[in-house]
């Protein structure tokens, strides 16, 4: 194949920031600009680590968090990706976050909203972030009812604080409900997190788009939503944006569709909130890679299968899947380029190949995902190889992560999805989640939008 010129990858954050949120009628579309939030430059310099190393580590941490099946690992049930939260109150504290100053953080003040209220302990939405058993203990003996003459405050009946762990950071606060307003329309009782403290999170909060009841699509009753993620070429250009579309008719010329399938684990958390894809194969350089059966479907314990996740930057392949794919890439390169062990050791990415002196492009094998129904995602080279150039290390590396240690090591299948298709591989793709027809659509296109 004849790949386009190579380009470096500036630092970026692994999670999408989508604010503000507006309601939408089921068949009408609301289009919002989608900006990638980048870490503060000083933060990257102070770390003394290569930006790609940090991205690889964050991607792996996120993947291992999604794979973890221990329901007691954190106090929120399931995955944090389906809870929407915003920085809340003037006391909000964000530690190791990327905003250059506290004054730059946009903060929501519930006291300034006449429709804002704390979610009660017995409200069904409180079980979005706490187990029923936990609430049975904490809510069983509420001493009084809010508003009663002998009740000094409603705090005794308030849903207990939540704590959500994302793998590379966390956030904690209280659930609130408020009316979500847009011109000519209002959605009362939209439940979201009012975060009081966060660690290593984007400054404006997060919007949840998973399958769970707390998610934006579920609360707004959306039949579908879609996004188009910017090319990483624009990481240093704040004037352009991608897009997020809530509702609408979707479809269009050139769209390919993949069935969204349920895990054999059913609604068991956290796997019940993930978007599983009906993967049928992977090819490298046009040749099929022999993969284990667990790459294609999850078992009743939630082990295996392929999911799509915009919160993971580099695609994750568990060792049983990664090794044959990496071997196929090395075989397809065929010795044209030398392996760069220095880059692999520094970045945590494999395989890496040394850039020939003065090279503006390299002949690299194509990587494609094949799905049930015939859909094929043939990735452009910039969506699965990344250039690392700093000091003596100049190489191009496969933008995929894995874990060869611990519970997911070689020879141990581990729990959770075998493949997590990340946002790096989705850049410059329109990705549509058709929730009515239980399918995911995609089409390669430019995602660049400039303000008018």
HELIX and SHEET records of a PDB file:
HELIX    1   1 UNK A   41  UNK A   47  1                                   7    
HELIX    2   2 UNK A   51  UNK A   67  1                                  17    
HELIX    3   3 UNK A   80  UNK A   82  5                                   3    
HELIX    4   4 UNK A  102  UNK A  104  5                                   3    
HELIX    5   5 UNK A  110  UNK A  112  5                                   3    
HELIX    6   6 UNK A  124  UNK A  128  5                                   5    
HELIX    7   7 UNK A  132  UNK A  139  1                                   8    
HELIX    8   8 UNK A  154  UNK A  157  5                                   4    
HELIX    9   9 UNK A  216  UNK A  220  1                                   5    
HELIX   10  10 UNK A  232  UNK A  234  5                                   3    
HELIX   11  11 UNK A  271  UNK A  273  5                                   3    
HELIX   12  12 UNK A  293  UNK A  295  5                                   3    
HELIX   13  13 UNK A  319  UNK A  333  1                                  15    
HELIX   14  14 UNK A  341  UNK A  347  1                                   7    
HELIX   15  15 UNK A  381  UNK A  383  5                                   3    
HELIX   16  16 UNK A  406  UNK A  408  5                                   3    
HELIX   17  17 UNK A  424  UNK A  426  5                                   3    
SHEET    1   A11 UNK A  29  UNK A  34  0                                        
SHEET    2   A11 UNK A 240  UNK A 247 -1                                        
SHEET    3   A11 UNK A 224  UNK A 228 -1                                        
SHEET    4   A11 UNK A 429  UNK A 434 -1                                        
SHEET    5   A11 UNK A 439  UNK A 444 -1                                        
SHEET    6   A11 UNK A 256  UNK A 261 -1                                        
SHEET    7   A11 UNK A 275  UNK A 277 -1                                        
SHEET    8   A11 UNK A 306  UNK A 308 -1                                        
SHEET    9   A11 UNK A 419  UNK A 421  1                                        
SHEET   10   A11 UNK A 315  UNK A 317 -1                                        
SHEET   11   A11 UNK A 400  UNK A 401  1                                        
SHEET    1   B 3 UNK A  29  UNK A  34  0                                        
SHEET    2   B 3 UNK A 240  UNK A 247 -1                                        
SHEET    3   B 3 UNK A 449  UNK A 450 -1                                        
SHEET    1   C 3 UNK A  85  UNK A  87  0                                        
SHEET    2   C 3 UNK A 185  UNK A 199  1                                        
SHEET    3   C 3 UNK A  93  UNK A  95  1                                        
SHEET    1   D 4 UNK A  85  UNK A  87  0                                        
SHEET    2   D 4 UNK A 185  UNK A 199  1                                        
SHEET    3   D 4 UNK A 170  UNK A 182 -1                                        
SHEET    4   D 4 UNK A 117  UNK A 118 -1                                        
SHEET    1   E 4 UNK A  85  UNK A  87  0                                        
SHEET    2   E 4 UNK A 185  UNK A 199  1                                        
SHEET    3   E 4 UNK A 170  UNK A 182 -1                                        
SHEET    4   E 4 UNK A 162  UNK A 165 -1                                        
SHEET    1   F 4 UNK A 287  UNK A 288  0                                        
SHEET    2   F 4 UNK A 279  UNK A 284 -1                                        
SHEET    3   F 4 UNK A 367  UNK A 371 -1                                        
SHEET    4   F 4 UNK A 376  UNK A 379 -1                                        
SHEET    1   G 3 UNK A 352  UNK A 354  0                                        
SHEET    2   G 3 UNK A 393  UNK A 398 -1                                        
SHEET    3   G 3 UNK A 385  UNK A 390 -1                                        
END                                                                             
